[in-house]
Amino acid sequence: RPLFQSLQTLADDNASFFQATGTEIGRRFAAAFAALREHGRRLEPALRHFARLYHRFDLDEATPGNGYRSLVQTARCCLAHAVHKS
């Protein structure tokens, strides 16, 4: 949850900042940050759902790995990178 909250806050701040420039490039950046905020908002419930279920699909108790777990981990890495770049 904190990662998504950070993304939402940073995307809002950056969208507001770039929108205030009044330039075409500023409007493009503002639109990009608004899209990033929206994607994060929609992605959070899906990742939360997968995170509750992915342990069911592990190979066995000693091998905590499967495609769902990898998908969640990859999405979290991408979110962390987006937060860092924002």
Backbone as JSON Lines, residues from 0, in Angstrom:
{"i":0,"aa":"R","n":[0.81,-1.22,0.0],"ca":[0.0,0.0,0.0],"c":[0.85,1.27,0.0]}
{"i":1,"aa":"P","n":[1.92,1.36,0.77],"ca":[2.7,2.61,0.76],"c":[3.29,2.94,-0.62]}
{"i":2,"aa":"L","n":[3.64,1.92,-1.39],"ca":[4.19,2.16,-2.72],"c":[3.14,2.82,-3.61]}
{"i":3,"aa":"F","n":[1.92,2.33,-3.55],"ca":[0.84,2.91,-4.35],"c":[0.49,4.32,-3.86]}
{"i":4,"aa":"Q","n":[0.51,4.54,-2.56],"ca":[0.25,5.87,-2.03],"c":[1.3,6.86,-2.49]}
{"i":5,"aa":"S","n":[2.56,6.43,-2.47],"ca":[3.64,7.3,-2.94],"c":[3.46,7.63,-4.42]}
{"i":6,"aa":"L","n":[3.11,6.62,-5.21],"ca":[2.9,6.84,-6.63],"c":[1.77,7.83,-6.86]}
{"i":7,"aa":"Q","n":[0.66,7.67,-6.15],"ca":[-0.47,8.58,-6.3],"c":[-0.09,10.02,-5.96]}
{"i":8,"aa":"T","n":[0.6,10.18,-4.84],"ca":[1.0,11.52,-4.4],"c":[1.96,12.17,-5.38]}
{"i":9,"aa":"L","n":[2.97,11.43,-5.8],"ca":[3.95,11.98,-6.74],"c":[3.33,12.27,-8.09]}
{"i":10,"aa":"A","n":[2.46,11.39,-8.56],"ca":[1.81,11.63,-9.85],"c":[0.91,12.86,-9.78]}
{"i":11,"aa":"D","n":[0.18,13.03,-8.69],"ca":[-0.65,14.23,-8.51],"c":[0.2,15.49,-8.49]}
{"i":12,"aa":"D","n":[1.27,15.48,-7.7],"ca":[2.15,16.64,-7.6],"c":[2.77,16.99,-8.94]}
{"i":13,"aa":"N","n":[3.27,15.98,-9.64],"ca":[3.91,16.24,-10.93],"c":[2.9,16.7,-11.98]}
{"i":14,"aa":"A","n":[1.71,16.11,-11.99],"ca":[0.69,16.54,-12.94],"c":[0.32,18.0,-12.7]}
{"i":15,"aa":"S","n":[0.16,18.37,-11.44],"ca":[-0.17,19.76,-11.11],"c":[0.95,20.71,-11.52]}
{"i":16,"aa":"F","n":[2.18,20.31,-11.23],"ca":[3.34,21.15,-11.56],"c":[3.41,21.38,-13.07]}
{"i":17,"aa":"F","n":[3.34,20.31,-13.85],"ca":[3.5,20.44,-15.29],"c":[2.3,21.11,-15.94]}
{"i":18,"aa":"Q","n":[1.11,20.91,-15.4],"ca":[-0.07,21.57,-15.93],"c":[0.05,23.09,-15.76]}
{"i":19,"aa":"A","n":[0.63,23.51,-14.66],"ca":[0.76,24.94,-14.36],"c":[1.73,25.65,-15.29]}
{"i":20,"aa":"T","n":[2.57,24.92,-16.01],"ca":[3.52,25.58,-16.9],"c":[2.81,26.23,-18.08]}
{"i":21,"aa":"G","n":[1.67,25.67,-18.46],"ca":[0.91,26.25,-19.56],"c":[1.49,25.98,-20.93]}
{"i":22,"aa":"T","n":[2.49,25.12,-21.01],"ca":[3.09,24.81,-22.3],"c":[2.56,23.48,-22.83]}
{"i":23,"aa":"E","n":[2.77,23.24,-24.11],"ca":[2.36,21.98,-24.71],"c":[3.1,20.81,-24.07]}
{"i":24,"aa":"I","n":[4.38,20.97,-23.85],"ca":[5.16,19.9,-23.22],"c":[4.67,19.68,-21.79]}
{"i":25,"aa":"G","n":[4.36,20.74,-21.09],"ca":[3.83,20.62,-19.74],"c":[2.51,19.87,-19.72]}
{"i":26,"aa":"R","n":[1.64,20.16,-20.7],"ca":[0.37,19.44,-20.77],"c":[0.59,17.96,-21.06]}
{"i":27,"aa":"R","n":[1.57,17.66,-21.9],"ca":[1.87,16.25,-22.2],"c":[2.37,15.51,-20.95]}
{"i":28,"aa":"F","n":[3.29,16.15,-20.23],"ca":[3.78,15.53,-18.99],"c":[2.65,15.38,-17.98]}
{"i":29,"aa":"A","n":[1.8,16.39,-17.88],"ca":[0.67,16.31,-16.94],"c":[-0.24,15.15,-17.32]}
{"i":30,"aa":"A","n":[-0.5,14.97,-18.6],"ca":[-1.34,13.86,-19.05],"c":[-0.67,12.51,-18.76]}
{"i":31,"aa":"A","n":[0.64,12.45,-18.95],"ca":[1.37,11.21,-18.67],"c":[1.3,10.85,-17.19]}
{"i":32,"aa":"F","n":[1.47,11.84,-16.32],"ca":[1.39,11.57,-14.88],"c":[-0.03,11.24,-14.45]}
{"i":33,"aa":"A","n":[-1.02,11.85,-15.1],"ca":[-2.41,11.5,-14.79],"c":[-2.69,10.05,-15.21]}
{"i":34,"aa":"A","n":[-2.15,9.64,-16.34],"ca":[-2.32,8.25,-16.79],"c":[-1.6,7.29,-15.84]}
{"i":35,"aa":"L","n":[-0.42,7.66,-15.4],"ca":[0.33,6.83,-14.46],"c":[-0.45,6.67,-13.15]}
{"i":36,"aa":"R","n":[-1.03,7.75,-12.68],"ca":[-1.85,7.7,-11.45],"c":[-3.04,6.76,-11.65]}
{"i":37,"aa":"E","n":[-3.7,6.86,-12.79],"ca":[-4.87,6.03,-13.06],"c":[-4.49,4.55,-13.19]}
{"i":38,"aa":"H","n":[-3.39,4.27,-13.85],"ca":[-2.94,2.89,-13.99],"c":[-2.61,2.3,-12.6]}
{"i":39,"aa":"G","n":[-1.96,3.09,-11.77],"ca":[-1.65,2.63,-10.42],"c":[-2.89,2.36,-9.61]}
{"i":40,"aa":"R","n":[-3.87,3.22,-9.77],"ca":[-5.13,3.06,-9.03],"c":[-5.84,1.77,-9.44]}
{"i":41,"aa":"R","n":[-5.78,1.43,-10.72],"ca":[-6.45,0.22,-11.2],"c":[-5.62,-1.03,-10.93]}
{"i":42,"aa":"L","n":[-4.33,-0.88,-10.86],"ca":[-3.45,-2.04,-10.67],"c":[-3.44,-2.53,-9.23]}
{"i":43,"aa":"E","n":[-3.6,-1.63,-8.29],"ca":[-3.49,-2.0,-6.88],"c":[-4.43,-3.14,-6.46]}
{"i":44,"aa":"P","n":[-5.73,-3.07,-6.78],"ca":[-6.61,-4.17,-6.35],"c":[-6.24,-5.51,-7.01]}
{"i":45,"aa":"A","n":[-5.82,-5.48,-8.25],"ca":[-5.45,-6.72,-8.94],"c":[-4.22,-7.35,-8.3]}
{"i":46,"aa":"L","n":[-3.22,-6.54,-8.0],"ca":[-2.02,-7.08,-7.35],"c":[-2.32,-7.59,-5.95]}
{"i":47,"aa":"R","n":[-3.17,-6.9,-5.24],"ca":[-3.55,-7.35,-3.91],"c":[-4.25,-8.71,-3.99]}
{"i":48,"aa":"H","n":[-5.11,-8.87,-4.99],"ca":[-5.8,-10.14,-5.18],"c":[-4.81,-11.27,-5.48]}
{"i":49,"aa":"F","n":[-3.89,-11.03,-6.41],"ca":[-2.88,-12.05,-6.74],"c":[-2.01,-12.37,-5.52]}
{"i":50,"aa":"A","n":[-1.66,-11.35,-4.75],"ca":[-0.8,-11.58,-3.58],"c":[-1.49,-12.47,-2.54]}
{"i":51,"aa":"R","n":[-2.81,-12.39,-2.46],"ca":[-3.54,-13.25,-1.52],"c":[-3.6,-14.69,-2.02]}
{"i":52,"aa":"L","n":[-3.48,-14.91,-3.32],"ca":[-3.68,-16.24,-3.89],"c":[-2.42,-16.95,-4.36]}
{"i":53,"aa":"Y","n":[-1.35,-16.22,-4.62],"ca":[-0.24,-16.86,-5.32],"c":[0.42,-18.0,-4.55]}
{"i":54,"aa":"H","n":[0.3,-18.03,-3.24],"ca":[0.9,-19.14,-2.48],"c":[0.24,-20.49,-2.81]}
{"i":55,"aa":"R","n":[-0.99,-20.46,-3.31],"ca":[-1.68,-21.7,-3.66],"c":[-1.08,-22.41,-4.87]}
{"i":56,"aa":"F","n":[-0.33,-21.65,-5.67],"ca":[0.18,-22.19,-6.92],"c":[1.68,-22.48,-6.89]}
{"i":57,"aa":"D","n":[2.27,-22.39,-5.71],"ca":[3.69,-22.73,-5.58],"c":[3.89,-24.21,-5.87]}
{"i":58,"aa":"L","n":[5.06,-24.55,-6.35],"ca":[5.37,-25.94,-6.66],"c":[5.22,-26.82,-5.43]}
{"i":59,"aa":"D","n":[5.79,-26.38,-4.32],"ca":[5.61,-27.02,-3.03],"c":[5.97,-26.01,-1.94]}
{"i":60,"aa":"E","n":[5.88,-26.4,-0.68],"ca":[6.14,-25.46,0.41],"c":[7.57,-24.96,0.43]}
{"i":61,"aa":"A","n":[8.49,-25.76,-0.06],"ca":[9.91,-25.37,-0.06],"c":[10.28,-24.54,-1.29]}
{"i":62,"aa":"T","n":[9.39,-24.44,-2.27],"ca":[9.68,-23.72,-3.51],"c":[8.63,-22.63,-3.72]}
{"i":63,"aa":"P","n":[8.84,-21.46,-3.12],"ca":[7.85,-20.39,-3.26],"c":[8.03,-19.64,-4.57]}
{"i":64,"aa":"G","n":[7.64,-20.24,-5.65],"ca":[7.76,-19.57,-6.93],"c":[6.74,-20.07,-7.93]}
{"i":65,"aa":"N","n":[6.16,-19.15,-8.66],"ca":[5.23,-19.48,-9.75],"c":[5.03,-18.22,-10.58]}
{"i":66,"aa":"G","n":[4.29,-18.32,-11.65],"ca":[4.08,-17.19,-12.54],"c":[3.34,-16.03,-11.89]}
{"i":67,"aa":"Y","n":[2.37,-16.35,-11.03],"ca":[1.63,-15.28,-10.36],"c":[2.52,-14.5,-9.4]}
{"i":68,"aa":"R","n":[3.33,-15.21,-8.67],"ca":[4.26,-14.57,-7.75],"c":[5.25,-13.69,-8.54]}
{"i":69,"aa":"S","n":[5.73,-14.2,-9.65],"ca":[6.66,-13.44,-10.49],"c":[5.99,-12.2,-11.07]}
{"i":70,"aa":"L","n":[4.73,-12.32,-11.48],"ca":[4.0,-11.19,-12.01],"c":[3.86,-10.09,-10.97]}
{"i":71,"aa":"V","n":[3.5,-10.45,-9.76],"ca":[3.36,-9.47,-8.68],"c":[4.7,-8.82,-8.38]}
{"i":72,"aa":"Q","n":[5.74,-9.62,-8.31],"ca":[7.07,-9.07,-8.0],"c":[7.55,-8.13,-9.1]}
{"i":73,"aa":"T","n":[7.33,-8.5,-10.35],"ca":[7.74,-7.65,-11.47],"c":[6.96,-6.34,-11.46]}
{"i":74,"aa":"A","n":[5.66,-6.41,-11.2],"ca":[4.85,-5.19,-11.14],"c":[5.31,-4.29,-10.0]}
{"i":75,"aa":"R","n":[5.66,-4.87,-8.85],"ca":[6.16,-4.07,-7.73],"c":[7.49,-3.39,-8.08]}
{"i":76,"aa":"C","n":[8.36,-4.1,-8.78],"ca":[9.62,-3.49,-9.21],"c":[9.38,-2.32,-10.17]}
{"i":77,"aa":"C","n":[8.45,-2.5,-11.08],"ca":[8.11,-1.42,-12.01],"c":[7.5,-0.22,-11.27]}
{"i":78,"aa":"L","n":[6.67,-0.49,-10.29],"ca":[6.09,0.59,-9.49],"c":[7.17,1.33,-8.7]}
{"i":79,"aa":"A","n":[8.08,0.59,-8.13],"ca":[9.17,1.23,-7.37],"c":[10.02,2.09,-8.3]}
{"i":80,"aa":"H","n":[10.24,1.63,-9.51],"ca":[11.01,2.41,-10.49],"c":[10.24,3.68,-10.88]}
{"i":81,"aa":"A","n":[8.94,3.56,-11.07],"ca":[8.12,4.72,-11.42],"c":[8.14,5.75,-10.28]}
{"i":82,"aa":"V","n":[8.06,5.27,-9.05],"ca":[8.12,6.17,-7.89],"c":[9.48,6.85,-7.84]}
{"i":83,"aa":"H","n":[10.53,6.09,-8.06],"ca":[11.89,6.66,-8.03],"c":[12.06,7.73,-9.1]}
{"i":84,"aa":"K","n":[11.57,7.47,-10.3],"ca":[11.72,8.43,-11.4],"c":[10.8,9.63,-11.24]}
{"i":85,"aa":"S","n":[9.71,9.47,-10.52],"ca":[8.78,10.58,-10.31],"c":[9.32,11.56,-9.31]}
